[in-house]
Amino acid sequence: MFASPTIRATRRIVLDLRSVQRRILMSVVRVPHPIPYQGSKRQLASAILSYFPGLVGRLVEPFAGSAAVSLWACHIRQAERVWLNDINSPLIDLWRSILDSPEELAESYEEIWDAQHKDPRAFYNQIRMEFNKA
């Protein structure tokens, strides 16, 4: 059975209001991103999600990168779950570490951060040498 035109119009207004609320929220709130990433969809996330239905059970981000769309969808509670995909295996491994063992990851980065301040030039030379071997 079809809904009356009044109900359909009301539903559209509600959806439009949600869209407006999201735009307002996007202009006020900045969602922190753990990975600054060239080509990030961070600035486009709100616009991309405006084409989605109100709530999705699973959002699949095929070219995740910084996962800007997924992070925003979770922030505004538009997705119950997200599925991140990317061809860059080290990037996906980093996301796994961020999600599965954030404390260990933070400790590892703290060690690297502290090590570079002891002798910045020596630290840089060591990292450059290791990189050039690979």
N, C-alpha and C positions, 0 to 999 in steps of 0.2 A: 504494500500500500504506500502511496506517495504522501510525503509531508505537504502540508498546506504551504502556499507561497509565503505566508507570514512567518512560519517556522523557519523556512529556508532563509529568508531575509535575516531573521534573528541570528541564525547560525553564522551567516557570513559576517555579520557585524561583530559577533564574538571573536571570530577568527581574525578579523581586521584589527580589533582592539588588542588581541594578543600580539599581533605583528607590530603594532605601534608600541606596545609595552616593551617588546624585545629591542626595538630600535632605540627607545629611550634608555633602557638598561645598558645597551651597548655603548651609548655615548657617555654614560656616567661611570660604568664599571670597567676596569681593565683586568682581564684574566691573566694571571702570570703564566708565562710559558717557559718551561725548563730548557728548551732548545731554540736559540735564535737560528733561524734556518732560511737560507736564500730560497726565494720562491714560496715562502709561507703563505697560506691562505688566511692568515690571521685577520687582515683588514676586510676580507671578503666573507668571513664565516657567517656573519649575521645575514648578509644578502643570500648566501647559498642556502642557509637553513630556512629562509622565508618561503622557499619553494616546497618544503617538506610539510607533511600533515602535522597536526598538533603534537602528537607524541608517537615516537617510533619505538618498537621493541628492541631492534638492533640497528645501529647505524654502522655501515661498512664504509670505511675510508680507504679506497684502493691505493691512493698515493699519499700516504699519511704524512711523511716528512715530519713537521713539527706537531702534527695532529691537531692543528688549530680548529678545524671544524668539529672534531670530536670533543675537544676540551670545551668549546663554547656550547655545544649541544648538552653536555653534562652540566655545565654551569647553569644554563637556563632550564634544566630538567626537561629537555625535549627528547632525550634518548634514555632508555632504561639500561642499555648495554652498548658498548662500541667494539668494533672489530678493526684493528689497525693492520694495514698491509703496506709494505714498501719493498722494492727490489733491493734496497740497501740493507744487507744483513746486519752490519755493525749498528746501524741506526735502530733496527728492530730489537737487537740485543740490548741496546741502551734503554729503550722503552721497557723491555722486560725487567731490567734492573731497577728502573724508576718505580715500576708498579709492584714488583715482587720483593725487592730488598732495598728500600730507600735508605735505611740506616747504613748499611754496608757501603752503598754507593757514595753517600755523603762523607763517610769516613775516608774512603779512597780519594775522593776529591780534596778533602782537607789535607791529607798527606802530601798530595801533589802541590797544593796551594802553599803549604808551609815550606816544602822543599825548595820551591822557586825563590823564596825570599831570603834564604841563607846566602846564596851567591847567584844572583839572577843570570849573569853572563855564562857561568859554568853550566847552570841548569839548561839554558837555551842551547848551548853547544852540544850537550849530551843528547837532548831531545832531537836536535837536528841531525846528529850523527846516526841515531837509531832510525830516524825516519828515512834517511838516505840509504841505509842498508836494505830497507824493505823494497 
